[in-house]
Amino acid sequence: MKINELFGRSEPVVSFEFFPPKTPEGTEKLYATVEQLKVLRPSFVSVTYGAGGSTRQSTIDLVSRIKKDLGVETMAHLTCVGSTREEIRVVLQRLQEAGIENVLPLRGDPPQGESEFCKVEGGFGYANELVEFIGDEGFGFCLGGACYPEGHVESVDLESDLSNLMKKVEAGVDFLITQLFFDNKDYFSFVGRARDAGIDLPIVPGLMPITNVAQVERFTKMCGSKIPPELMRRLEIVQDDPSAVVATGVYWAASQCRQLLDQGAPGVHFYTLNKSSATMAIHTSLGL
Ligand SMILES: Cc1cc2nc3c(=O)[nH]c(=O)nc-3n(C[C@H](O)[C@H](O)[C@H](O)COP(=O)(O)OP(=O)(O)OC[C@H]3O[C@@H](n4cnc5c(N)ncnc54)[C@H](O)[C@@H]3O)c2cc1C
């Protein structure tokens, strides 16, 4: 099923994101995690595309296997990093042959050790070019797009980031998923600015339940999302007690989730980090 057909129904569109593990044992563990989360009846699950396209085949294998064997709808992430359009066409063909209907085309981050994204010769420089390519090639996938309530780390200001997002929307994405954020005001203000700019696509908030303080500090530094002082204060109080950190993270994300859905968000996308318990606790506490 195409994900855009799920919006506008009575149920929120709830999705879980996973990344491809590096070892066969890790893959089996992930598969068990997806199976555990399946009982929550997610609208779809998505599998990321590793830096530099390093997980190309495992992304394709995982989305195919989850869809075929577990009967859960999937979306494959795909980046432009280090690939020519011919190489990307091959990946898209494989996804199509595997019966995948949903793709999240991204530019991707600069490879490790490089500070700027450089497109390869014959490749793409921005996500909107990849989106346009997929449309022009007639693949017929339902396409998601990434967006950034607090602005993308490389963007000069929120206005230019929004006008760049507009290019991706005009190129043909069907819905948007946000970068993780911890302050709902950032989401609501972003949605307001997007609507004013004429973007009327579903904008799904992306949430990451904090389970580890050092890890979230690393992520937020990388992706430019800020941790509100109140959340930081609570985490500092419990930082030496791992289970209290998880409880704090679950409580915060569940509160965010409740307010987002009450105030009109079309669903929630959980950055699970391949773990089931925090996502499960939030889901259950909200009775989703
Ligand atoms: C939901 C989600 C899922 C993700 N999944 C993955 C994943 O699986 N693998 C992975 O490696 N990374 C992933 N990322 C991270 C993502 O690759 C990075 O944030 C990357 O830096 C930007 O990708 P993008 O597709 O948003 O790029 P773009 O939309 O191309 O934007 C990148 C930057 O360029 C600017 N820009 C965009 N278009 C233009 C234009 N036409 N002209 C000038 N400037 C422009 C934007 O303002 C922005 O600053 C994900 C992010 C999100 C939010």
The ligand as a Tripos MOL2 file, in Angstrom:
@<TRIPOS>MOLECULE
LIG
   53    58     1     0     0
SMALL
NO_CHARGES

@<TRIPOS>ATOM
      1 C1         13.0800   11.5650    8.2970 C.3       1 LIG1
      2 C2         14.5630   11.5470    7.9980 C.ar      1 LIG1
      3 C3         15.1630   10.3710    7.5620 C.ar      1 LIG1
      4 C4         16.5270   10.3270    7.2660 C.ar      1 LIG1
      5 N1         17.0870    9.1420    6.8340 N.ar      1 LIG1
      6 C5         18.4000    9.1030    6.4940 C.ar      1 LIG1
      7 C6         18.9980    7.9090    5.9590 C.ar      1 LIG1
      8 O1         18.3370    6.8790    5.8150 O.2       1 LIG1
      9 N2         20.3000    7.9380    5.6330 N.ar      1 LIG1
     10 C7         21.0800    9.0570    5.7650 C.ar      1 LIG1
     11 O2         22.2670    9.0080    5.4230 O.2       1 LIG1
     12 N3         20.5420   10.2100    6.2490 N.ar      1 LIG1
     13 C8         19.2340   10.2690    6.6100 C.ar      1 LIG1
     14 N4         18.6830   11.4290    7.0800 N.ar      1 LIG1
     15 C9         19.5440   12.6160    7.2550 C.3       1 LIG1
     16 C10        19.6570   13.4300    5.9470 C.3       1 LIG1
     17 O3         20.3170   12.6800    4.9590 O.3       1 LIG1
     18 C11        20.4400   14.7030    6.2610 C.3       1 LIG1
     19 O4         19.7190   15.5390    7.1130 O.3       1 LIG1
     20 C12        20.9780   15.4440    5.0390 C.3       1 LIG1
     21 O5         21.9470   16.3810    5.5000 O.3       1 LIG1
     22 C13        19.9220   16.2230    4.2660 C.3       1 LIG1
     23 O6         19.1150   15.4100    3.5170 O.3       1 LIG1
     24 P1         17.7970   16.0130    2.7950 P.3       1 LIG1
     25 O7         17.2380   14.9550    1.9650 O.co2     1 LIG1
     26 O8         16.9250   16.6950    3.7550 O.co2     1 LIG1
     27 O9         18.5220   17.1070    1.8500 O.3       1 LIG1
     28 P2         18.0130   18.3350    1.0170 P.3       1 LIG1
     29 O10        16.5410   18.4580    1.0060 O.co2     1 LIG1
     30 O11        18.7010   18.2620   -0.3110 O.co2     1 LIG1
     31 O12        18.5930   19.5810    1.8490 O.3       1 LIG1
     32 C14        19.9750   19.6370    2.2080 C.3       1 LIG1
     33 C15        20.4080   21.0840    2.4080 C.3       1 LIG1
     34 O13        20.4590   21.7660    1.1560 O.3       1 LIG1
     35 C16        19.5130   22.8430    1.0870 C.3       1 LIG1
     36 N5         18.8560   22.6790   -0.2240 N.ar      1 LIG1
     37 C17        17.9170   21.7480   -0.5560 C.ar      1 LIG1
     38 N6         17.6030   21.8580   -1.8660 N.ar      1 LIG1
     39 C18        18.3510   22.8540   -2.3700 C.ar      1 LIG1
     40 C19        18.4910   23.4250   -3.6720 C.ar      1 LIG1
     41 N7         17.7840   22.9620   -4.7210 N.pl3     1 LIG1
     42 N8         19.3760   24.4660   -3.8420 N.ar      1 LIG1
     43 C20        20.1050   24.9350   -2.7950 C.ar      1 LIG1
     44 N9         20.0290   24.4300   -1.5370 N.ar      1 LIG1
     45 C21        19.1620   23.3940   -1.3240 C.ar      1 LIG1
     46 C22        18.5560   22.6380    2.2480 C.3       1 LIG1
     47 O14        18.0950   23.8910    2.7450 O.3       1 LIG1
     48 C23        19.4490   21.9370    3.2700 C.3       1 LIG1
     49 O15        20.2430   22.8550    3.9850 O.3       1 LIG1
     50 C24        17.3220   11.5100    7.4060 C.ar      1 LIG1
     51 C25        16.7160   12.6890    7.8650 C.ar      1 LIG1
     52 C26        15.3550   12.7210    8.1540 C.ar      1 LIG1
     53 C27        14.7220   13.9940    8.6570 C.3       1 LIG1
@<TRIPOS>BOND
     1     1     2 1
     2     2     3 ar
     3     2    52 ar
     4     3     4 ar
     5     4     5 ar
     6     4    50 ar
     7     5     6 ar
     8     6     7 ar
     9     6    13 1
    10     7     8 2
    11     7     9 ar
    12     9    10 ar
    13    10    11 2
    14    10    12 ar
    15    12    13 ar
    16    13    14 ar
    17    14    15 1
    18    14    50 ar
    19    15    16 1
    20    16    17 1
    21    16    18 1
    22    18    19 1
    23    18    20 1
    24    20    21 1
    25    20    22 1
    26    22    23 1
    27    23    24 1
    28    24    25 2
    29    24    26 1
    30    24    27 1
    31    27    28 1
    32    28    29 2
    33    28    30 1
    34    28    31 1
    35    31    32 1
    36    32    33 1
    37    33    34 1
    38    33    48 1
    39    34    35 1
    40    35    36 1
    41    35    46 1
    42    36    37 ar
    43    36    45 ar
    44    37    38 ar
    45    38    39 ar
    46    39    40 ar
    47    39    45 ar
    48    40    41 1
    49    40    42 ar
    50    42    43 ar
    51    43    44 ar
    52    44    45 ar
    53    46    47 1
    54    46    48 1
    55    48    49 1
    56    50    51 ar
    57    51    52 ar
    58    52    53 1
@<TRIPOS>SUBSTRUCTURE
     1 LIG1         1 GROUP 0 **** ****
